[in-house]
Amino acid sequence: MQGAVVRLLAVSVRAEVTQGRGASSCSGRPGSAPGALWRGMDVFWAPLGARVLTSLVPGFVGAVAGQHQGSERERFDTVHVDGADSRTSNFDPEVAVLAGEGASNGRLWIGDGNIPPETIPTLSRLRKGRTSSQPAIEKRPRLGTIAMEEIRNEVAEERRRREDMETLDAPKKLGPSGYGGIQGTAKEINSNSVPKTLKSVSIWSKGGNTGRINAISFTYYDKDNIEVNEGPWGTTDGTPNVISIGHDEYLTKLCVTTANNCVTSLTFNTSKPAVHGPMGKEPTTGDKAFTIDVDPDSIVAFFGRYDHYLRAIGAYSAPQA
């Protein structure tokens, strides 16, 4: 039987193991016969001529079986530096010994039951005169270690996935420090929430030649569809102008004018299209004008500076949800 084995795909099944080495059978497996398969929950081996299954249910490969297959191939490549392929070459008993630190309780970690005992080299023989340039003798992994490593990999992958999603979903900040003056207190959105879509904006303002924006507040939904309220930032004198944004509507443009270190007017454009404003002072030639146009994205939140008045304003944009 030496050299007369071909590799079957590593699978994880519950085998009915009979007494004696190499006399394993697998329920429901075509082509199985005494000596054809070995040790359920491991890599299976079969004599040449046995039926080789070419397709299995996805996810049928278990952690232990995968560990066996990967370790055997890795050890084979380090022993056979001539470029031989482990999937088509004769099975090498030395590889089985190196991969699992010999036999434990009379059994090899890989290929046990299909290797004639007289062909299996002993650990003492392999260690004798061994140099550092030769393939190392690997310790046999514990089942608990394999399981924990699999869990760690899953957790790390989930963390990477979440970080990638948060990076992709992070809104863009428009206006380096907000358009307007540098007085007042800086305000940002809640650092624990990522805005997804804007629900409403409320503006307190004063009209006329000396008009200005006194305060702003707004409400948005974050990426978890939780409603978040921000503001008011400034002095809430009088009745606010409230802009309600429908479920099929987005704020796509904000026009800002400033003068004397204050925000003097705001105009909002939505995707309907609809125009709200200008609110505050009627823009004149002496005002500084700024436009934040994010179409086809949407404005989802604001940042700025305020004291008694709204001193500066900027916006966050994100793809339309």
Beta strands, then each sheet from edge to edge (+ up, - down):
strand 1: 5-7
strand 2: 15-17
strand 3: 24-26
strand 4: 45-47
strand 5: 103-104
strand 6: 107-108
strand 7: 172-180
strand 8: 185-187
strand 9: 195-206
strand 10: 212-222
strand 11: 227-234
strand 12: 241-244
strand 13: 251-259
strand 14: 262-270
strand 15: 274-280
strand 16: 288-293
strand 17: 298-306
strand 18: 310-318
sheet 1: 1+ 4-
sheet 2: 2+ 3-
sheet 3: 5+ 6-
sheet 4: 7+ 18- 17+ 8-
sheet 5: 11+ 10- 9+ 12-
sheet 6: 15+ 14- 13+ 16-
end
